[in-house]
């Protein structure tokens, strides 16, 4: 290959489409086993490559020259082949720094915990040290080699102000899970998660709920790619390029999640929106029927609402890992916090706000089959819809008007 990315697993990677927005070259994603790495590096059959988990340190012995920043960190993520000689750089450093600065997370004179001990951890350590952190602790499952354990962090570093996650915890395809319980840190001000898929991990969402500034790693991914591309092509990009590509990638990866009462038009609008944007469309009620072989109304009647909600939660968790889709949810999906959390990981939430007088009752909706039940559900759910939604649109507009409004709201 000429240009590309090497790693052990790359099913989660956005790098190919990212580089396609930066330059006109073929960028290949190449998975290599540890046994294959040696032959690949010795052959040097590439012009320039990026390197990610777990090879950022392993590639260094093959290089003829290593940039001082990469040497200091002990990790390389960018390699350029110049007439048969391999030159190594660490653009993750610049990407991490750009991510922190972009989101206004103050590092100077702060106590910082870095979760994980791999190449990205070493990069984060160098970045925050250079930005003037008061103290920095690397947290790992085992102590030694400059690391403290998670137990040590909970017991002795509870006043940490910044937490940076460099572990793969919460990364696609296993998007559930949190590397650390942020509720233990009462002085927490900011959280940075290097994971970019999903767009917001449990760690980021939990930190936001706790009132801290928190951000996922997508901007870091874009920034390091811009700096890597500069190395690949020996050219400079303007400052605006990074922001432009970030916004494009973010928009393409965000799910549009439709919430609202039964009969508010989520399925009809969702199909129209998906067709207009050439995106996949998912309806959680349809997915439940595909999973169980039973219509949701049958499950509720025969097994009870609690059983249905358990199945619904499983389906929501599964579909939340996709990106760039349109998702219509059942009217009561928002009732469970776990559903709201999962839908938020990759989703922008749109509330189709159809007035109560315009909603209809139908026999295939046992929880709102009569007017009294419908009014009760409406009053119960409306505050949740409004607080959970990123924006809302009137449910009385035509399908075409609603689709147009959503696209405009999301700059699509």
C-alpha distance (Angstrom), angle and dihedral (degrees) to the residues before:
residue distance angle dihedral
X1 . . .
X2 3.81 . .
X3 3.81 101.4 .
X4 3.77 131.7 5.6
X5 3.76 152.2 102.9
X6 3.79 127.9 -77.3
X7 3.78 124.6 -157.8
X8 3.77 141.7 131.7
X9 3.83 93.9 -103.1
X10 3.79 127.1 14.7
X11 3.80 107.5 168.0
X12 3.80 89.4 113.7
X13 3.80 97.5 48.5
X14 3.82 124.8 123.9
X15 3.81 92.5 -178.5
X16 3.80 99.8 103.1
X17 3.79 95.0 57.0
X18 3.80 90.3 39.1
X19 3.80 93.3 57.3
X20 3.81 89.7 44.2
X21 3.80 86.8 64.6
X22 3.80 91.8 50.6
X23 3.79 106.2 45.9
X24 3.79 145.0 0.0
X25 3.79 101.2 -105.7
X26 3.78 134.6 106.8
X27 3.80 108.4 -101.6
X28 3.80 114.6 -164.7
X29 3.79 129.4 -160.5
X30 3.80 107.5 -141.0
X31 3.79 122.7 -173.5
X32 3.79 112.9 -155.1
X33 3.78 129.3 -174.0
X34 3.79 117.1 -138.6
X35 3.80 88.0 -104.9
X36 3.82 91.5 55.7
X37 3.80 96.9 48.2
X38 3.81 96.4 79.1
X39 3.80 95.9 54.3
X40 3.81 91.9 44.1
X41 3.79 93.9 52.8
X42 3.79 94.3 43.7
X43 3.81 92.0 50.5
X44 3.84 91.5 52.7
X45 3.80 90.5 -161.3
X46 3.79 96.7 163.8
X47 3.80 141.4 74.9
X48 3.81 96.1 -139.1
X49 3.79 136.7 -16.9
X50 3.75 143.0 -175.7
X51 3.81 120.9 -132.5
X52 3.77 129.0 -151.5
X53 3.83 141.6 166.0
X54 2.99 121.7 12.7
X55 3.81 102.5 2.5
X56 3.81 105.7 59.8
X57 3.79 92.5 104.5
X58 3.80 98.3 27.8
X59 3.83 93.3 63.6
X60 3.80 94.5 56.3
X61 3.86 98.1 86.0
X62 3.81 89.3 58.6
X63 3.82 93.9 57.7
X64 3.79 126.4 99.8
X65 3.81 93.7 -157.3
X66 3.80 133.2 16.9
X67 3.79 125.1 -162.7
X68 3.82 113.7 -116.6
X69 3.82 92.7 -115.8
X70 3.81 92.0 51.9
X71 3.81 90.6 44.6
X72 3.80 91.0 52.3
X73 3.79 92.3 48.5
X74 3.79 95.5 42.1
X75 3.79 93.6 -133.0
X76 3.81 135.8 94.8
X77 3.79 125.7 -162.0
X78 3.82 100.8 167.9
X79 3.82 127.0 52.8
X80 3.80 125.7 -178.0
X81 3.78 122.2 -165.5
X82 3.82 109.2 -142.9
X83 3.79 110.7 -177.2
X84 3.78 92.6 -36.5
X85 3.78 96.5 -43.5
X86 3.82 118.2 110.1
X87 3.80 119.6 -136.3
X88 3.80 119.7 -166.9
X89 3.80 129.8 -152.2
X90 3.79 138.7 170.5
X91 3.80 110.0 -135.1
X92 3.82 88.9 163.5
X93 3.82 85.5 79.3
X94 3.80 91.8 60.5
X95 3.81 90.9 41.0
X96 3.80 93.7 52.6
X97 3.80 91.4 46.6
X98 3.81 91.1 49.1
X99 3.82 91.2 49.7
X100 3.80 92.8 52.3
X101 3.80 94.3 45.3
X102 3.82 94.0 43.7
X103 3.81 90.8 57.3
X104 3.80 97.0 43.4
X105 3.80 96.3 -118.9
X106 3.79 107.3 161.5
X107 3.80 114.0 -137.7
X108 3.80 103.7 167.7
X109 3.82 112.8 109.4
X110 3.82 92.2 -1.6
X111 3.79 130.7 128.4
X112 3.80 108.2 -118.6
X113 3.80 131.6 -163.4
X114 3.81 117.2 -161.5
X115 3.79 114.4 -162.1
X116 3.79 114.4 -146.0
X117 3.79 134.3 25.4
X118 3.82 104.8 -129.1
X119 3.78 131.5 103.9
X120 3.81 95.9 -68.8
X121 3.81 89.5 50.1
X122 3.80 90.3 55.6
X123 3.80 88.8 48.8
X124 3.80 92.1 51.3
X125 3.82 90.3 48.1
X126 3.80 91.0 54.5
X127 3.81 92.8 45.9
X128 3.80 97.8 50.7
X129 3.80 92.0 41.2
X130 3.80 90.0 54.5
X131 3.82 89.7 46.0
X132 3.80 90.5 59.0
X133 3.79 105.2 -100.9
X134 3.80 112.2 178.5
X135 3.81 93.2 -137.5
X136 3.79 134.6 -6.0
X137 3.82 127.6 -158.5
X138 3.79 125.4 -172.1
X139 3.80 110.8 -145.0
X140 3.79 120.2 -153.6
X141 3.80 138.6 159.1
X142 3.80 88.4 -105.2
X143 3.78 127.9 40.7
X144 3.77 124.5 -132.4
X145 3.81 130.9 68.9
X146 3.79 89.0 70.0
X147 3.81 94.4 -52.0
X148 3.77 132.5 120.8
X149 3.80 123.0 -154.0
X150 3.78 126.2 -111.9
X151 3.81 88.2 -109.1
X152 3.80 88.8 55.6
X153 3.79 89.8 50.8
X154 3.81 92.4 51.6
X155 3.79 93.4 45.4
X156 3.81 103.9 38.5
X157 3.83 109.3 16.8
X158 3.78 102.1 48.1
X159 3.81 89.9 128.4
X160 3.81 92.1 64.8
X161 3.79 110.5 138.7
X162 3.80 101.2 -167.6
X163 3.81 128.9 38.7
X164 3.81 122.3 -168.9
X165 3.79 118.8 -170.7
X166 3.80 117.2 -152.4
X167 3.81 96.7 160.9
X168 3.83 121.3 102.1
X169 3.81 90.6 -118.6
X170 3.81 109.0 137.1
X171 3.80 93.7 14.3
X172 3.80 122.7 138.1
X173 2.99 129.2 -54.1
X174 3.83 90.9 24.2
X175 3.79 96.8 46.0
X176 3.80 96.1 162.6
X177 3.77 120.7 85.0
X178 3.76 139.1 65.5
X179 3.80 125.5 -129.0
X180 3.80 93.2 -143.2
X181 3.80 139.8 9.3
X182 3.79 102.9 -111.0
X183 3.81 92.1 -168.7
X184 3.82 87.5 78.6
X185 3.82 91.3 66.8
X186 3.78 109.9 74.4
X187 3.81 95.1 178.6
X188 3.79 95.2 52.1
X189 3.80 114.0 142.8
X190 3.79 105.6 162.5
X191 3.80 142.9 16.3
X192 3.79 127.0 -163.9
X193 3.81 119.5 -171.4
X194 3.81 117.7 -167.7
X195 3.82 88.8 -157.6
X196 3.82 109.6 103.4
X197 3.81 100.8 176.1
X198 3.00 108.0 90.7
X199 3.79 96.3 34.4
X200 3.81 90.3 -132.5
X201 3.79 120.8 25.3
X202 3.79 126.9 -156.8
X203 3.81 86.8 -98.8
X204 3.80 92.6 56.6
X205 3.81 93.8 44.3
X206 3.81 92.7 46.8
X207 3.79 90.9 49.9
X208 3.80 91.8 50.7
X209 3.80 89.9 49.9
X210 3.81 87.4 53.4
X211 3.81 91.1 53.9
X212 3.80 98.2 -106.0
X213 3.78 126.3 130.3
X214 3.78 106.0 -104.7
X215 3.78 135.2 176.8
X216 3.79 139.2 175.3
X217 3.79 125.1 -131.6
X218 3.81 103.9 -100.2
X219 3.81 95.2 103.6
X220 3.81 89.5 49.0
X221 3.80 89.6 52.0
X222 3.79 91.6 51.3
X223 3.81 94.7 43.9
X224 3.81 94.7 49.3
X225 3.81 89.2 48.4
X226 3.80 91.3 52.9
X227 3.80 90.6 50.8
X228 3.82 90.5 44.9
X229 3.80 91.4 50.7
X230 3.80 88.6 52.7
X231 3.80 87.8 56.5
X232 3.82 92.2 44.9
X233 3.80 93.8 53.4
X234 3.81 101.2 25.1
X235 3.80 92.1 -124.4
X236 3.79 138.2 111.2
X237 3.79 128.5 -119.5
X238 3.77 125.6 -149.5
X239 3.79 119.2 -105.7
X240 3.81 90.3 -109.3
X241 3.81 93.8 63.0
X242 3.80 94.3 73.3
X243 3.81 93.7 50.9
X244 3.81 92.2 45.7
X245 3.80 94.8 50.5
X246 3.80 91.3 43.6
X247 3.81 92.1 54.5
X248 3.81 91.2 46.8
X249 3.79 94.2 49.9
X250 3.81 92.5 43.3
X251 3.81 92.5 51.7
X252 3.79 92.2 47.7
X253 3.81 93.2 49.7
X254 3.80 100.6 43.5
X255 3.79 116.8 99.9
X256 3.78 116.5 -136.1
X257 3.80 104.6 -134.7
X258 3.80 117.6 -163.8
X259 3.79 118.3 -154.1
X260 3.78 131.7 175.7
X261 3.78 145.7 104.8
X262 3.80 123.9 -47.0
X263 3.84 109.5 -82.0
X264 3.82 92.1 22.8
X265 3.81 90.6 118.5
X266 3.80 102.5 -104.9
X267 3.81 95.7 141.2
X268 3.80 95.6 43.7
X269 3.80 93.7 45.4
X270 3.80 91.3 42.4
X271 3.80 93.2 54.9
X272 3.79 91.4 47.2
X273 3.78 92.6 47.8
X274 3.81 93.3 47.3
X275 3.80 91.3 50.0
X276 3.80 91.7 48.2
X277 3.82 92.0 50.7
X278 3.82 96.4 36.4
X279 3.81 89.9 -121.7
X280 3.78 132.7 138.8
X281 3.80 116.5 -96.8
X282 3.79 125.5 -145.0
X283 3.80 129.0 -175.5
X284 3.81 112.5 -163.6
X285 3.80 92.6 -149.6
X286 3.81 89.9 54.9
X287 3.81 90.3 47.2
X288 3.80 89.8 51.7
X289 3.80 90.5 52.6
X290 3.81 90.6 48.2
X291 3.80 90.5 49.8
X292 3.80 97.4 47.1
X293 3.80 104.8 22.5
X294 3.80 87.5 -126.1
X295 3.80 131.8 103.7
X296 3.83 111.6 -116.7
X297 3.81 90.4 -115.3
X298 3.81 90.3 56.9
X299 3.80 92.1 49.6
X300 3.80 91.1 50.9
X301 3.81 93.5 46.9
X302 3.80 96.1 44.5
X303 3.82 103.3 31.5
X304 3.80 103.9 21.6
X305 3.79 134.0 -112.7
X306 3.82 95.0 -78.8
X307 3.80 91.7 58.2
X308 3.79 90.2 48.4
X309 3.82 91.9 50.1
X310 3.80 90.4 52.2
X311 3.80 91.1 53.6
X312 3.80 90.7 44.1
X313 3.82 90.6 53.0
X314 3.82 90.3 53.4
X315 3.80 91.1 51.3
X316 3.80 93.2 46.3
X317 3.80 90.8 50.5
X318 3.81 90.4 51.3
X319 3.79 97.1 46.8
X320 3.80 93.3 44.1
X321 3.80 90.0 72.1
X322 3.81 92.7 66.4
X323 3.79 119.8 89.0
X324 3.77 135.6 -151.3
X325 3.81 94.5 25.4
X326 3.80 138.0 121.2
X327 3.81 112.6 -120.5
X328 3.82 126.2 -168.6
X329 3.79 113.1 -162.3
X330 3.77 132.4 -157.2
X331 3.79 115.1 -97.7
X332 3.80 93.8 -107.1
X333 3.80 98.9 40.8
X334 3.80 90.3 100.6
X335 3.80 92.2 61.6
X336 3.81 93.1 83.3
X337 3.78 118.4 68.1
X338 3.80 91.6 -146.6
X339 3.81 88.9 60.9
X340 3.78 92.5 49.1
X341 3.80 89.8 49.5
X342 3.79 94.4 48.6
X343 3.80 94.5 46.1
X344 3.82 89.7 50.6
X345 3.81 94.1 56.6
X346 3.79 93.6 80.2
X347 3.78 101.0 0.0
X348 3.77 143.0 99.3
X349 3.79 105.9 -154.3
X350 3.82 119.7 -134.8
X351 3.81 120.1 -171.9
X352 3.81 115.0 -150.6
X353 3.78 97.4 -149.2
X354 3.79 107.1 -159.9
X355 3.83 113.6 170.2
X356 3.79 118.2 -111.0
X357 3.81 91.8 -114.1
X358 3.81 90.0 59.3
X359 3.81 95.8 50.8
X360 3.79 118.5 97.9
X361 3.78 133.4 -148.7
X362 3.80 121.5 -130.2
X363 3.78 132.9 -178.6
X364 3.82 93.0 -123.4
X365 3.80 90.1 65.1
X366 3.82 103.1 68.4
X367 3.81 94.2 -178.9
X368 3.82 91.8 57.0
X369 3.79 103.3 22.7
X370 3.81 94.2 128.0
X371 3.79 134.0 38.2
X372 3.81 95.8 -106.5
X373 3.82 92.8 51.7
X374 3.81 91.3 46.3
X375 3.80 92.3 51.9
X376 3.80 90.8 48.6
X377 3.81 92.2 51.5
X378 3.80 91.1 46.1
X379 3.81 93.6 54.0
X380 3.80 91.3 44.7
X381 3.79 96.1 49.0
X382 3.80 105.7 32.7
X383 3.84 95.9 81.7
X384 3.82 89.7 49.2
X385 3.80 92.2 50.1
X386 3.79 92.8 51.0
X387 3.81 96.1 44.6
X388 3.81 93.9 45.4
X389 3.80 98.7 44.6
X390 3.79 122.7 93.9
X391 3.80 87.6 -153.5
X392 3.78 138.7 -12.4
X393 3.78 136.0 -140.5
X394 3.76 129.1 -159.4
X395 3.78 111.2 -97.4
X396 3.79 90.2 -147.9
X397 3.80 94.5 71.4
X398 3.78 120.4 99.5
X399 3.80 118.0 -96.2
X400 3.79 90.1 -106.4
X401 3.81 92.6 49.6
X402 3.80 91.8 47.3
X403 3.80 93.0 49.5
X404 3.79 90.6 48.6
X405 3.81 91.4 49.0
X406 3.81 93.5 50.8
X407 3.79 92.7 47.7
X408 3.79 91.0 50.0
X409 3.81 92.0 46.8
X410 3.80 90.0 53.6
X411 3.82 95.9 39.3
X412 3.79 91.9 -119.1
